[in-house]
């Protein structure tokens, strides 16, 4: 299992966390998603992670990658 950490923007509340976790878990290979509100960091764990796909999904959900 590999881990990938992404810096995002506009993560403000528990609803944002749920939105990101549920959205990213729809992607193939992702087994764990952790979101830290104060730092706006999204950590993803899984197999064969595709950074571009994860960033595109975050953008689709309304969170830009910085």
N, C-alpha and C positions, 0 to 999 in steps of 0.2 A: 504494500500500500504506500502511496506517495501522498505528500501534502503540498498544497499550493496556497499561498497567502496573497490576497488582493486588497489593495487600498481602494475603497469606494467613497462616494459622497452621499449626503442627504440621509444617512441612517439615523433616525431620530427617536424611535420608540419601539416597543415590543411588537407592534403591528408590522413595522418594517422588518424586524428580525424574522417573524413568521413568514412574511411574504418572500423574503430572500431564501430562507431555509426550504420552504415548500417548492419554490420555483426551481432552485438549483438541484434539488433531489430528483426532479423529473428527468434530468440529463443522465445519459448512460455513463456508468462507471463511478458515479458519485455515491458514497455511502455515508459520509459525515459532513455536516456543514455547521460551522460555529461562527457567530456574528458578535463582534464586540462593538457596542454602541459608542462609547467614548472615543475610541481610536478609529472608528469607521473601517475596521478590518474584517474581512471575510476570509475564513480559513476553510478550505475544502480538502477532504481526504477521499481517496479512492484509487481506482486503477485506470490507467490510460487516460489521464486527465488532459483535456484539450483547453488550454488557456483562452484561445480566441472564442471558443464556444461558450465558455463560462462568462467571459466579458460581454459577449453579445446578449446572453440571457439576462445578465444584470442590467444592461441598458434597456432591454425590453421591459423589465420590471420597474424601470424608472430610476435606477442608481448608476450614475456614471463612474467609470474607473478613472482614478487619478494617478 
